[in-house]
């Protein structure tokens, strides 16, 4: 294996990397949008403006186009306009086209790989590049390309921000190396420009202010002093970016979360928080060595809150102390293992929860760049560390080739199979809910999507099966987090669709109101479900309770009055409810119209005429309002006025059958 790769030319290397990328990620090209793609593309109003929305992306927090307003969802906000602008361009040229977006992600990933190889080739010592087996730069690049930890970034279109940021970071280092060699002003300006773009792609690029000097110190130490002006320029670029970012999204590090799904440490003590962070840091290392199982749901409570007496926390702390110690010792010797550890630690630091809350325990995408440190160490060990163990040339060649083939083969199998899970939201949620059994996020997503699938099913047995599976996942989510509003809402929906029982659905909606009395979705679903039941006593009792919870809901008065009038024929009680509603909502068409109906049934036509006149003034294009008004005039003996009202109704609705009207 080795001697062949050592003789490869640049075009052949590019071909190998390109074929590897498409062999690994070509199966994502037929996928739909999934997960956070809704936030940045399918449900983002700025993105759907195409070219005209680019300025909106550049001048707003990343979430504004999705929510319609600025929301303090994460500490410090999110300002990542570069990938958002790219999505705008794609949307303008190709519409809402997942194939194009997935293809772009794969191409950007290929660019990452090619840039990584190019930078490593010029950064690493020649003795490592000219060994008789394979250039270290190529081996490290292939390990990095094949590693399954990258699947979340590449298969999820939203991950473009990570890929573009890494491109900018690598290009910055490339321009820096070129400037140190040739000292041309264009290279210096190029370095500053691409670093600014990297920062616009994702904030984590700022950690490379530490990586750039380390790269020069470890591998180009003789040029370290000459590089100081370049480092100063990069710092200036970062300060300019920080100023722009502060002006647009604000600044400061704060805990803005108000529920467990935005702050996984909400229910933990300070000691438990940092013990759990240490546990997650250990999981990152585990996933680099053994990337299985993978999941998008590292939210509560897939990772448990633990204390410092947990054996895995102690092991993780020992591991990181050892890594830091090895990095310090290796720093003075300038060995590659030390550099790899420092890249991993520095680039992960910003997403570690140690500096500020990130809203999740961890995510695989957070070590997309950090994995470079691991790949450097593994590649160097296979080529040179292993040689210290297996000194016989032929035996080393066999062992090296066998280990490399096994690693890359296992990586490729895991990458390709994991990509299949990202086909769409349903496959992702139902698969990962089985991995993150205690993960509320994946279970609630699976439950909601399964209910949607059930509503599409024509086969009653299939519909029932899907609803049962939905309820199972939602019960899992509520077991983990009983106050999870999304889970409660979807559980109410699933129970209603499964059993058509208001008694089963309503408690979940009422639980939401006990947490947030103004939750619009809960109110909407309550009104929809109540109006579909024929259990008048339950309906009236529930509306009376709702009137106490929030007396400022117009439709509660409307529906409660109708229940008394239509359901119990208690016209006086119905009218009383309508009148109480009109005291709060004097211009309510529904309350006025229903009051008119009750007055008419009571043969109090003058009162009916009064409220219906006001109803027609509020909704002058309603033919029904004019019909009701005409009937009140007719039965009150005002035939001329009745005719005018009926004529107006006919104008508004030409299909109205005139012979059904009394005049």
Secondary structure, DSSP 4 states (H G I P E B T S, - for coil): -HHHHHT--HHHHHHHHHHHHHHHHGGGTT----TTHIIIIIT-TTGGGGGGGHHHHHTS-TTHHHHSS----STT----HHHHHHHHHHHHHH-S-HHHHHHHHHHHHHHHHHHHHHHHHHHS-HHHHS-SS--HHHHHHHHHHH-GGGHHHHHSGGGHHHHHHHHHHHHHHHHHHHHHHH--HHHHHHHHHHHHHHHHH-GGGGGHHHHHHHHHHHH-GGGTTTTHHHHHHHHHHHHHHHHHHHHHH---------STTT-TTTTS-HHHHHHHHHHHHHHHHHHHHS--S--S---TTTSPP--TT-HHHHHHHHHHHHHHHHHHHHHHHT-HHHHHHHHHHHHHHTTSSSSS--SSS--GGGGTTTHHHHHHHHHHIIIIIHHHH--SHHHHHHHHHHHHHHHHHHHHHHHHHHHHHTTSHHHHHHHHHHHSTT-HHHHHHHHHHHHHHHHH--SHHHHHHHHHHHHHHHHHHHHH-TT-HHHHHHHHHHHHHHH--HHHHHHHHHHHHHH-TT-HHHHHHHHHHHTT---HHHHHHHHHHHHHH-TT-HHHHHHHHHIIIIIH--HHHHHHHHHHHHHH-TT-HHHHHHHHHHHHHTT-HHHHHHHHHHHHHHSTT-HHHHHHHHHHHHHTT-HHHHHHHHHHHHHH-TTS-GGGS--
